[in-house]
Amino acid sequence: MADNTYSKTEIVGSSAESVDEAIRGAIRRASSTLRQVEWFEVTEIRGHVQDGEVGHFQVTLKIGFALEDTKS
């Protein structure tokens, strides 16, 4: 098995619908601007309360991606 070198960046996704959609939207966006996105880790979940209801979900993710020329 070849050794790979990765980098990671932290991003925040949000959604009025769900935590799941906040995660999926953040990953879709990261994948459109970063190459070789391979994993994610949710580090924080929070939200905004509006009129006694959840108004917005917000998640912080660490996104891992392989550096070019290191992935075999």
C-alpha positions as CSV (number, residue, x, y, z in Angstrom):
1,M,0.0,0.0,0.0
2,A,1.4,3.4,-1.0
3,D,1.7,6.2,1.5
4,N,-0.5,9.2,0.8
5,T,-0.2,12.7,2.2
6,Y,-3.3,14.6,3.1
7,S,-4.3,18.1,4.1
8,K,-7.4,19.2,5.9
9,T,-9.4,22.4,6.1
10,E,-12.2,23.5,8.3
11,I,-15.5,24.7,6.8
12,V,-19.0,25.5,8.1
13,G,-22.2,24.4,6.4
14,S,-25.7,25.6,7.2
15,S,-29.2,24.6,6.3
16,A,-32.7,25.6,7.3
17,E,-33.8,22.0,6.8
18,S,-31.5,19.6,8.8
19,V,-28.0,18.8,10.1
20,D,-27.8,16.2,7.4
21,E,-28.4,18.8,4.7
22,A,-25.9,21.2,6.2
23,I,-23.3,18.4,6.1
24,R,-24.2,17.3,2.6
25,G,-24.2,20.9,1.3
26,A,-20.8,21.7,2.8
27,I,-19.3,18.6,1.3
28,R,-20.8,19.3,-2.1
29,R,-19.4,22.8,-2.0
30,A,-16.0,21.7,-0.8
31,S,-15.9,19.0,-3.5
32,S,-16.5,21.7,-6.2
33,T,-13.5,23.7,-5.1
34,L,-11.0,21.1,-3.8
35,R,-9.7,18.1,-5.6
36,Q,-9.5,14.6,-4.1
37,V,-11.8,15.2,-1.1
38,E,-11.8,11.9,0.8
39,W,-13.2,12.3,4.3
40,F,-14.9,14.6,6.7
41,E,-15.3,14.9,10.5
42,V,-18.1,16.9,12.2
43,T,-16.5,18.8,15.0
44,E,-19.4,21.1,16.1
45,I,-23.2,21.2,15.7
46,R,-25.1,24.3,16.6
47,G,-28.2,26.2,15.5
48,H,-30.2,29.3,15.6
49,V,-33.5,29.5,17.4
50,Q,-36.3,31.6,15.9
51,D,-39.7,32.0,17.6
52,G,-39.1,29.0,19.7
53,E,-38.3,26.7,16.8
54,V,-35.0,25.7,15.1
55,G,-34.4,28.4,12.5
56,H,-31.1,27.1,11.1
57,F,-28.7,24.3,11.6
58,Q,-24.9,25.0,11.4
59,V,-22.1,22.4,11.4
60,T,-18.4,22.7,11.4
61,L,-16.5,20.1,9.5
62,K,-12.9,19.2,8.9
63,I,-12.5,18.1,5.3
64,G,-9.6,15.9,4.3
65,F,-8.2,15.7,0.8
66,A,-5.1,14.1,-0.8
67,L,-2.4,16.4,-1.9
68,E,-1.7,16.1,-5.6
69,D,1.2,13.8,-6.7
70,T,1.0,11.9,-3.4
71,K,-1.9,9.6,-4.2
72,S,-1.3,6.4,-6.1
